Amino acid sequence: MAEFSTTTTTRAPGLNLPQQMGRRLWKPMLAMALMAFPVGFVIHVVKATRIADGGDATSIAGLEQVGTGVMWIGFLAVFAAISFAIAKILGEFRTGGGAVQEATGSRVVSLRTPATVRVFIGSMMMGMMVILGSVIVHIVVGADLLGGDVAALEGLEAASIRLEAFRRLGTALYLSGIAFGLGTIIHVIRFQTIRIRQLPDAA
């Protein structure tokens, strides 16, 4: 167990704040994604219909911006649901492993928060802010265009390219954070396996 940083208590630990949030929020985030994707799809279908009917460029560009923003709300919600589910899984390991140790009458040995958890949370938060910022810009620009602001068309293509770059950066940060979260689960499983093997001797 020397490779693990641990704490020892007499009772099973409870959930920490990120794990409590994960327990409550992974389902609402998934539900948000399942609502956002169909809405974004419908908006893009309306845009395609406007193009086929020879609609004006301003409203078509507005629908493109709003549709892209709504679709990325869906992606953001999916990433958040996965991240919160990882936090929930880690919480189940924390409380479940502690409860098993407590039930055997042994001291409860728990992992201290690994460095990978901090990277996981930090990357997730940065990715969320970057993607959310680009989504807000898409929707604001789209609303201006749908409101008939022809001036908003100026420089729209260059702005869309820059927003795409920010979305990709946010996605990279989010997925990197998820990878660290999954790595933490592997680390916890290794610790739990070793600790469970020690329980018969401790008992």
C-alpha positions in Angstrom: 0.0 0.0 0.0 3.1 2.3 0.1 2.3 3.5 -3.4 -1.0 5.0 -2.3 -1.6 8.1 -0.2 -4.3 7.1 2.3 -6.1 8.2 5.5 -7.4 5.9 8.2 -10.6 6.3 10.1 -13.0 4.2 12.2 -16.0 4.8 10.0 -16.7 4.8 6.3 -16.2 8.2 4.7 -19.1 10.1 3.0 -19.2 11.7 -0.4 -17.2 14.8 -1.1 -18.6 17.8 -2.9 -17.8 16.8 -6.5 -19.2 13.3 -5.8 -22.4 14.8 -4.4 -22.7 17.0 -7.5 -22.1 14.0 -9.7 -24.8 12.0 -8.0 -27.4 14.7 -8.5 -26.5 16.2 -11.9 -25.5 13.4 -14.3 -29.1 12.5 -15.2 -30.3 16.2 -15.7 -27.2 16.8 -17.9 -28.0 13.7 -20.0 -31.7 14.8 -20.3 -30.6 18.3 -21.4 -28.5 16.7 -24.2 -31.4 14.5 -25.3 -33.5 17.7 -25.6 -30.9 19.9 -27.3 -29.9 17.6 -30.1 -33.4 17.2 -31.6 -34.0 21.0 -31.3 -30.7 21.7 -33.1 -31.6 19.2 -35.8 -35.0 20.8 -36.4 -33.4 24.3 -36.6 -30.9 23.0 -39.3 -33.8 21.4 -41.2 -35.6 24.7 -41.2 -32.4 26.3 -42.5 -32.1 23.8 -45.2 -35.7 24.5 -46.2 -35.0 28.2 -46.3 -32.0 27.6 -48.6 -34.1 25.4 -50.9 -36.8 28.0 -51.1 -34.3 30.8 -51.8 -34.7 32.6 -48.5 -32.7 35.7 -47.6 -29.1 35.2 -46.6 -29.5 37.0 -43.2 -32.1 34.7 -41.8 -30.3 31.6 -43.2 -27.0 32.7 -41.5 -29.0 33.4 -38.3 -30.5 29.9 -38.3 -27.0 28.4 -38.9 -25.6 30.3 -35.9 -28.5 29.4 -33.5 -28.6 25.8 -34.7 -24.8 25.4 -34.1 -25.2 26.9 -30.7 -28.0 24.6 -29.7 -26.2 21.5 -31.0 -23.2 22.4 -29.0 -25.3 22.8 -25.9 -26.1 19.2 -26.5 -22.4 18.2 -26.7 -21.6 20.3 -23.7 -24.4 18.5 -21.7 -23.2 15.1 -22.9 -19.6 15.9 -21.8 -20.9 17.1 -18.4 -23.1 14.0 -18.0 -20.1 11.8 -18.5 -17.9 13.8 -16.1 -20.6 13.8 -13.4 -21.1 10.1 -13.9 -17.4 9.5 -13.4 -17.6 11.5 -10.1 -20.6 9.4 -9.1 -18.7 6.2 -9.8 -15.8 7.4 -7.7 -18.2 8.3 -4.9 -19.7 4.8 -5.0 -16.2 3.3 -4.7 -15.4 5.7 -1.8 -18.5 4.9 0.3 -18.9 1.3 -0.7 -15.3 0.4 -0.1 -15.4 2.1 3.3 -18.7 0.4 4.2 -17.2 -3.1 3.4 -14.1 -2.4 5.6 -16.3 -1.1 8.4 -18.5 -4.1 8.3 -15.5 -6.4 8.8 -14.6 -4.6 12.0 -11.3 -3.4 10.4 -10.0 0.2 10.3 -11.2 2.1 7.3 -8.4 3.0 4.9 -9.4 5.5 2.2 -7.5 7.1 -0.6 -6.5 10.7 -0.4 -7.6 12.7 -3.4 -5.3 11.8 -6.2 -3.6 14.5 -8.4 -5.5 13.1 -11.4 -8.8 14.2 -9.8 -7.6 17.8 -9.7 -6.5 17.6 -13.3 -9.9 16.0 -14.2 -11.9 18.8 -12.5 -9.7 21.6 -13.8 -9.8 20.4 -17.4 -13.5 19.8 -17.2 -14.2 23.3 -15.9 -11.9 25.0 -18.5 -13.4 23.0 -21.3 -16.9 23.9 -20.1 -16.2 27.6 -20.0 -14.5 27.6 -23.4 -17.4 25.7 -25.1 -20.1 27.7 -23.2 -18.5 31.0 -24.3 -18.5 30.0 -27.9 -22.1 28.8 -27.6 -23.2 32.2 -26.2 -21.5 34.1 -29.0 -23.2 31.8 -31.6 -26.7 32.4 -30.2 -26.2 36.1 -29.7 -25.0 36.6 -33.3 -27.7 34.3 -34.6 -30.4 36.3 -32.7 -29.1 39.5 -34.2 -29.2 38.1 -37.7 -32.7 36.7 -37.3 -33.7 40.2 -36.0 -32.6 41.6 -39.4 -29.2 43.0 -38.5 -27.6 42.8 -41.9 -24.4 44.4 -40.5 -23.8 41.2 -38.5 -23.0 39.4 -41.7 -19.8 41.3 -42.0 -16.9 39.2 -40.9 -19.2 36.3 -40.0 -17.2 33.7 -41.8 -14.0 34.6 -40.1 -15.8 34.7 -36.7 -17.3 31.3 -37.3 -13.8 29.9 -38.0 -12.5 31.3 -34.8 -15.5 30.0 -32.8 -14.9 26.5 -34.3 -11.3 26.7 -33.0 -12.5 27.6 -29.5 -15.0 24.7 -29.6 -12.3 22.3 -30.6 -10.1 23.6 -27.8 -12.9 23.2 -25.3 -13.6 19.6 -26.6 -9.9 18.7 -26.3 -9.9 20.0 -22.7 -13.1 18.2 -21.8 -12.0 14.9 -23.3 -8.6 15.2 -21.6 -10.3 15.7 -18.3 -12.5 12.7 -18.9 -9.4 10.6 -19.6 -7.9 11.7 -16.3 -11.2 10.8 -14.6 -11.2 7.3 -16.0 -7.5 7.0 -15.0 -8.6 7.8 -11.5 -11.2 5.0 -11.6 -8.4 2.6 -12.5 -6.3 3.9 -9.7 -9.1 3.4 -7.2 -10.0 -0.1 -8.4 -6.3 -1.1 -7.9 -6.4 0.3 -4.4 -9.7 -1.3 -3.5 -8.5 -4.7 -4.8 -5.4 -4.6 -2.7 -7.3 -3.4 0.4 -10.0 -6.1 0.1 -7.3 -8.8 0.0 -6.0 -7.5 3.3 -9.3 -7.7 5.1 -9.2 -11.4 6.1 -5.8 -10.9 7.7 -7.1 -7.7 9.5 -10.2 -9.5 10.7 
